[in-house]
Amino acid sequence: MQGSLAARAEVHPRTARTIAIAVLGSLVSVYALGAISGPGKAAVVVPLTLAVLGLQFRYVLSSLRRFQTRGVTALQALLVYVAVLASGVSVGIIGLLIGSLLLASAWRTALVAGLTVPVIHATRAESIPNLLDFTITPVLIALVTYGLSRLTDRIDEVHAARVTLALVAVEEERLRMAAELNESVGRGLDTIAAARPENLEDVLAVARRSLATARSAAADLRSLSLTPEISAARGLLSAAEIEATVRVGHEEPLGQAGALLATVLREAVTDVVRQGTARHCAIETTESEGLVVLRVTNDGVPTAALGAEALIPLAEQVEAVGGHLRTGLGPDGRFTVEAAIISAPAPAAEASREHRLAAGLLAVVLAGFCAKAFLLLTTPWTLLAAVPCLTLVVLLQLRWTRPRGDHWVWLLLLQAVLSYVPLVWFGKAWGGLPGFLAGTLLVALPAAVAWPLVVVVMTSMGLIAWSLDLGTPVIVNSVVSVLVTGLVVYGLVRLAQLADELRAAGAGVARAAIVQERLRAARDLHDLLGHSLAALLLKGELARRLFAVDRDRAQAELADVVEMAVRARADMETVTGAAPRLELEPELASARSVLSAAGIDVRVVRDGAPPSAAEGVLSTVLREAVTNMLRHSAARHCEITVGADRLVVENDGSPSEVTPPGSGIGNLTTRLGALGGQLDARLVGDGRFRVTAMLEPAADPVTGSVTVAPMTTS
């Protein structure tokens, strides 16, 4: 599930750029078509407009950002005014230039460019309303151009920041665990480290409490996720030669709901194995509106009563938290255990900056359209009648910037009615409303349904214009305008949705990384700290028994207890990632955790052990390599090789053009170089990128053998 989440996150920036290019291209095509009035005109107008469009793409495509200079902007301005003054292209294309100036923060120059619009069009307009109408259009085009480019940039930024979000979330989780363990276990270890023979009984009591706390903390961390229990259940069924099918449809972490569902799963699967008659068992989880449902189905329980007997005590616990636990035989004779519990509600998501920007720009575009429509209304009564209709359409259109909701079909039908029926009374002034309907169709419906309906809307407007005998240019303009307006609406709303989806994907990766970190900490608590505390308690008991018969041996055992308490303190810091010096093993575990959360398959190859003095630098190299991999590639596979004199991190999914190394790689290169080592980071073909940290081997002056030069991390 997390892999698909990461894959979708990779698609969002490309989709955003595609949408922005399509909308800008449609805007320019309208002006190119409008200016082609003769066979010779196309040879001049088309190259000019395409050149203007191509220069606009420097604010959409990251590969063209180096052209965001004043010189290129001046060239675009020259082409725009040549197209308008010499080739008869509509002044609306000046909106692209104004948008470029706004993106370059050249506000004053943008104002000057905007003032040229009424000056140029004054020679073409037949009336003041026409002059105002054609002045509003470039302003709207400028805002759309600015908005599309800014939204695309923001999506790129959110995409790049999703990894940092996951790393920060993991670090916060480590700090939280460190604070809790230090309060409960850390103080106990400090007490044990200061043990004296006269207070040995108290020390043993502290050791018992610390061991119980560590084991309880490990169980709590593990139980907050249902995933490890599902893995354990699969292994238990496999060992019993029972075919297992697992379908996971919930999101981690589940909190206390996960702990209770894990208990239900464990008891249900244990009972299946205990019965010994099942050949197949299916484990399925689903989640909808905060309700998490676990189903365990098997074909080996002959009666419902026999299968439910072991789960009676759990049913009361589930009901106590507002859930339910049901058991029974289905029509196919298979026995099913179903437990449903409400998980902790997720905090309500606030509207993102991108969403607010898109909604604001859409509101301005709608307001501009209303102003243009009012200019075409010739009588007071039509103006009064149009105001409530337009207000309702604007509210409906802004409604589509949010999720569809339950009554979306009726809202869509209402907008369709308001897009066509008022044409009877308002005529040309209402001609743009079907374009907004086309945008709504693209936003609200799947593409396979939306595009045929958009074609129907375009055709209907062409037929209406033809029936009114408005001439070929007007008919073509009516058809194309529907598509262009629809794409503008769709572009603004869809880019906001992409940003929201990308933020959700980043939050999902962060949640997955937290779960992985909790499971890693649970394993380390059990395997490292739990083992150390158990051994310490055993030594303490031995010292207590020896104290009455052999004080010297008792003193030696007590000294071992003190030393073990110091080591246990170091183990606790390793568990929480708070070790004073970076160590390679915890960093490898953390790297595997974060990469796995991002849907990347990780393989660690051991080819020797580096010297302990070099682990700090190698850990830093590993952390930087993993961070850069997640930020700058679409990796699906990564191999980390640890050798006696090197660390190699290689991944696929790298772009053909690798960005210049940042300060992180530069600093590591300097540090390794100062210590006699080397850092190499490069593409190695087939989209693979390799980072190699090589330690400097030194020949032994006596034996001639090659060893690794010691390194420090200062």
Sequence and secondary structure as in RCSB ss.txt:
>XXXX:A:sequence
MQGSLAARAEVHPRTARTIAIAVLGSLVSVYALGAISGPGKAAVVVPLTLAVLGLQFRYVLSSLRRFQTRGVTAL
QALLVYVAVLASGVSVGIIGLLIGSLLLASAWRTALVAGLTVPVIHATRAESIPNLLDFTITPVLIALVTYGLSR
LTDRIDEVHAARVTLALVAVEEERLRMAAELNESVGRGLDTIAAARPENLEDVLAVARRSLATARSAAADLRSLS
LTPEISAARGLLSAAEIEATVRVGHEEPLGQAGALLATVLREAVTDVVRQGTARHCAIETTESEGLVVLRVTNDG
VPTAALGAEALIPLAEQVEAVGGHLRTGLGPDGRFTVEAAIISAPAPAAEASREHRLAAGLLAVVLAGFCAKAFL
LLTTPWTLLAAVPCLTLVVLLQLRWTRPRGDHWVWLLLLQAVLSYVPLVWFGKAWGGLPGFLAGTLLVALPAAVA
WPLVVVVMTSMGLIAWSLDLGTPVIVNSVVSVLVTGLVVYGLVRLAQLADELRAAGAGVARAAIVQERLRAARDL
HDLLGHSLAALLLKGELARRLFAVDRDRAQAELADVVEMAVRARADMETVTGAAPRLELEPELASARSVLSAAGI
DVRVVRDGAPPSAAEGVLSTVLREAVTNMLRHSAARHCEITVGADRLVVENDGSPSEVTPPGSGIGNLTTRLGAL
GGQLDARLVGDGRFRVTAMLEPAADPVTGSVTVAPMTTS
>XXXX:A:secstr
 HHHHHHHHHHHHHHHHHHHHHHHHHHHHHHHHHH  STTTHHHHHHHHHHHHHHHGGGT GGGGGG SHHHHHH
HHHHHHHHHHTT   GGGHHHHHHHHHHTT HHHHHHHHHHHHHHHTTT SSHHHHHHHHHHHHHHHHHHHHHHH
HHHHHHHHHHHHHHHHHHHHHHHHHHHHHHHIIIIIHHHHHHHT  GGGHHHHHHHHHHHHHHHHHHHHHHHHT 
SHHHHHHHHHHHHHTT EEEEEEE  S  THHHHHHHHHHHHHHHHHHHH   SEEEEEEEEETTEEEEEEEES 
 S HHHHHGGGHHHHHHHHHTT EEEEEE TTS EEEEEEEE          HHHHHHHHHHHHHHHHHHHHHHH
H  SHHHHHHHHHHHHHHHHHHHHTTS   TTHHHHHHHHHHHHHTTHHHHGGGGTTHHHHHHHHHHHHS HHHH
HHHHHHHHHHHHHHHHHTT  HHHHHHHHHHHHHHHHHHHHHHHHHHHHHHHHHHHHHHHHHHHHHHHHHHHHHI
IIIIHHHHHHHHHHHHHHHHHTTT HHHHHHHHHHHHHHHHHHHHHHHHHTT  SS  HHHHHHHHHHHHHHTT 
EEEEEEE    GGGHHHHHHHHHHHHHHHHHH   SEEEEEEESSEEEEEES   SS     HHHHHHHHHHHHT
T EEEEEEEETTEEEEEEE  EEE TTT  EEE      
